[in-house]
Amino acid sequence: MGKVSKRDRLKILRTEMPIRPAEKRKEDFEEVPIGYTLEEAIVEATRCLDCKNPHCIAGCPVSIDIPGFLGKIEEQDMQGAIDILMDTNQLPSICGRVCPQDQQCELVCIVGNKNKPVAIGNLERFVADYAREHNLLPKITFEKELDQKVAIIGSGPAGLTAAAQLRKEGYQVTIYEALHKAGGVLFYGIPRFRLPADVIDSEIKAVTDSGVKIELNTLIGRTYTIEQLFNEMGFDAVMIGTGAGLPKMLGIEGENYKGNFSANEFLTRVNLMRADKFPEYITPVVMGKKVVIIGAGNTAMDAARTALRFNPESVTVVYRRSRDEAPARTEEIEHAEQEGVQFMFLHNPVKFLGDENYNLVGMEVSKMELGEPDESGRRRPHAIEGSNFVLETDMVVQSLGFGVNPLISSTTTGIDLTHWGSIVVDENGMTSRDGIFAAGDIITGGSTVIMAMGQAKKAAAGIIKYLKAKKAVQK
């Protein structure tokens, strides 16, 4: 395109990524966005102003050199672009698809002051996919193999990120995964129409190709304890990255009626156990005729859009606040609406109703209004007196966030916890136990993939510092 002035860059309209038509995509689990062409990516990257003080880097939890990789796209240097990306982000194809860029890097993009922000997430996805398809992905390398060993518990985004960082330094790394498939929340929590399995497998393979071992079907706290990892198996440090997979429920009357599920159970059955392929895979999923999803985060949108693909009569999202307060990405809400998901904002469940056989038949809800902001900064909802009515439903999926599974903390002494049950860490990511670190949702509760990765990089740096000090003492 030649040299483009900043004035002209600001005039270029954002290139939105093409998506499959709603009437077709809601019938299957194929990926919804189609992806940029090379030409589209170059035009979109040209919108970057290459700011002297790039706020986008500070807005990225793993501090990607965003102007750097966008500049390489503009130059049509895809090798340079993927090298810059993967210098700080081991999972770019995944992050380009599922991270909330509209609330992070794109939110603070200077171009957004005059125009729509640069489509950083779409371009990250494009570069990573292009590199994978053209065999340009850089390999994890290190100068020499070290004799110190690190155990990582959990193979989700935190575990994979920490493993890659530690392997770059030459440490021997083994990841322990409780399930039969590596990837953690990437596999069990995110539908394939948002994150295809081959994308996850490819980015995991890049980590294992470097020599990182993954032991599946190994539940730390049951198969082995952390004490055994240290004392019997000879690990020098341990990082806990088990996420936050304990579903939160409303705890209201009638919750035990048949037909009431957590989003965790529902999505795991479909995403990981392949209930969408029944009877090819022998894991069925119960599907009601009138499905209600409670909550309006990204997981709720995933549950709603997944349920829709089983062709019920209706899928309705019930959320106690307004659309403006919904924590889901704007794109995910729009995609759900396009596909036919209905929304009942400013409504809240009061109790569940069942028949004589304990089957769910309805849900009493009250209408809500918003008052003053609460501790989250969002306006607190209040029930409108006398507004209750019954919503007919035979299946409810509750998507209200996640707590921390207590298995690790209950089988390991000396680890300090918050009153929420999450693990307390210091500035280096270390817990109150020497040599035990933690990162991701296990320390924050349910958060995002990229936030978990940022914390994992911090913990990995802490582990490296700890192991070097330990080695120096041994000498």
Secondary structure, DSSP 8 states (H G I E B T S, - for coil): -----HHHHHHS------B--HHHHTTS-S-SB----HHHHHHHHTT----SS-HHHHTSTT---HHHHHHHHHTT-HHHHHHHHHHH-S-HHHHHHHS-GGGTTGGG-GGGGTSS---HHHHHHHHHHHHHHTT-------SS--S-EEEEE--SHHHHHHHHHHHHTT-EEEEE-SSSSTTTHHHHTS-TTTS-HHHHHHHHHHHHTTT-EEE-S--BTTTB-HHHHHHTT--SEEEE-----EE-----TTTTSBTEEEHHHHHHHHHTS-GGGTTTSS------SEEEEE--SHHHHHHHHHHHTT--SEEEEEESS-GGG--S-HHHHHHHHHHT-EEEESEEEEEEEE-TTSBEEEEEEEEEEEEEE-TTSSEEEEE-TT--EEEE-SEEEE---EE---HHHHTSTT--B-TTS-B---TTSB-SSTTEEE-THHHHSS--HHHHHHHHHHHHHHHHHHHHHHHHHH-
